[in-house]
Every structure is written in structure tokens, then in C-alpha cells.
């Protein structure tokens, strides 16, 4: 049994395919929606670029806040 990333409910992951992270499709869709919303906000606020999303890099540059607070790195 494994806990669902979206709600913590324990479930038995399927045997084939990609590792299952959610107990149901509704939780998977909710995660995907929240992730898209988060990325859009980060891009709009200048903390993330489309290039960083495409290449998977954390940050192209270090912001002043990240230099002060390592939790934002």
C-alpha cells in the first residue's frame, strides 16, 4: 500500500506502466491543474521562465531573495 500524493489515502498501485502516485484519476487531474496554475504564476511573477520549464533547470539566475533565504533556491 502506498499513500496518495493528493490526499494521503492508501492504495495499491497498479503493476504495469509508470509508477502510480495517486489513488484515482480525479486526484491526478487536480495535481496537474494545480501544477499548471503554479507554473503560470511563477512565470508571470518573473521567478521562472518558459526555457527553464522546457529544460528542467531550477534557476537561470539567483534572485536577491534566494541569496538571503536558501529555502527559495
N, C-alpha and C positions, 0 to 999 in steps of 0.2 A: 504494500500500500504506500502511496505517495501523496503528499499534501498538494492540493491545487494552488497555483501561484496567485489566483484571483480571490480565493475565499478560504483557503486552508482546509477545505473538506478533503478527507482521504478518499482516494480512488485507486483502482487497479489499472495501471497504464496498459495500453494495447501492446501486443508483442512485436508487430511489424512497423516499418516506417520510421519516421523521425521520432525522437523521444517526446512523449506526450507530457505537457506541462500543465494542462487544465483538465478539469473533470468533465467539461461539456463545451459544446460549440459556443454557447452564449457567453461563457467566461472568456473564451479565446477571442471572440469578436469584441468584447468590452475592453480587453487588454489592447488589442490592435487599435481601436478607436482612441483610447487614452494615449497610446504611444504616438499616434499621428498628431493629436492635439498638442502634446508636449513638444514635439519637434517643431511644429509650426510656430509655437510661442517662442521657443529658443531662437529660431531663425529671425522672427520679427523683432526680437529684442537685441539682436546682434551678437548673441553668445554662441551661435552655431551657424555654419554656412552649408549650403547645399553640397559643396565639394566635400566637406567633412562628413556629411551623411553618406555620400556616394563612396568615399574611400575608407570610411570607418575610423578615421583619425579622431582622437579626443579633442584636441585644440590645435589650431594653426599658430596661435599666439597665446601668450599668457596675459590674462587681464590683470589689472591692478588688484582687484578683489581676490583673485586666486593667489596672488603673491602674498597677501596678508592672511587669507584663510585657506589652508590646504584642503579643506573639505570641498572646495569648489574646483579643484584641479582636475 
